[in-house]
Amino acid sequence: MSIQSQIAMCTEHYQKWKEQALKAKTIEEGRKSLEKAFFWLELQTAFLSLWSLEQAKGNDPVVKKRLIDAKTRLTKKLADYASETLNELGL
């Protein structure tokens, strides 16, 4: 998945969870939705930072290696989140 696609996905999920938080009927529902919204916002910011670095210094072999390492860590964080969400749903 391209970094632009990951940024778009994060933006979409952030908007969804932010709206859920605003529509929540209880404080607990709002808190859970806000936690998810902040997760997606944090991930979006990280991917945007990586994309900016890639555009500015992507040809430098050292920077390229570090960018790949960072993308790998972010992708793992996303996979862990998906796994956690599946566990919450009992799947």
CORMO-V553980 format. One record per backbone hydrogen bond with DSSP energy under -0.5 kcal/mol. CO is the residue of the C=O (numbers start at 1). NH is the residue of the N-H. If there is no record, write none. Layout:
BEGIN
co:CO nh:NH
co:CO nh:NH
END
This chain:
BEGIN
co:2 nh:6
co:3 nh:7
co:4 nh:8
co:5 nh:9
co:6 nh:10
co:7 nh:11
co:8 nh:12
co:9 nh:13
co:10 nh:14
co:11 nh:15
co:12 nh:16
co:13 nh:17
co:14 nh:18
co:15 nh:19
co:16 nh:20
co:17 nh:21
co:18 nh:22
co:19 nh:23
co:20 nh:24
co:21 nh:24
co:26 nh:30
co:27 nh:31
co:28 nh:32
co:29 nh:33
co:30 nh:34
co:31 nh:35
co:32 nh:36
co:33 nh:37
co:34 nh:38
co:35 nh:39
co:36 nh:40
co:37 nh:41
co:38 nh:42
co:39 nh:43
co:40 nh:44
co:41 nh:45
co:42 nh:46
co:43 nh:47
co:44 nh:48
co:45 nh:49
co:46 nh:50
co:47 nh:51
co:48 nh:52
co:49 nh:53
co:50 nh:54
co:51 nh:55
co:52 nh:56
co:53 nh:57
co:54 nh:58
co:57 nh:60
co:60 nh:64
co:61 nh:65
co:62 nh:66
co:63 nh:67
co:64 nh:68
co:65 nh:69
co:66 nh:70
co:67 nh:71
co:68 nh:72
co:69 nh:73
co:70 nh:74
co:71 nh:75
co:72 nh:76
co:73 nh:77
co:74 nh:78
co:75 nh:79
co:76 nh:80
co:77 nh:81
co:78 nh:82
co:79 nh:83
co:80 nh:84
co:81 nh:85
co:82 nh:86
co:83 nh:87
co:84 nh:88
co:85 nh:89
co:86 nh:90
co:86 nh:91
co:87 nh:90
END
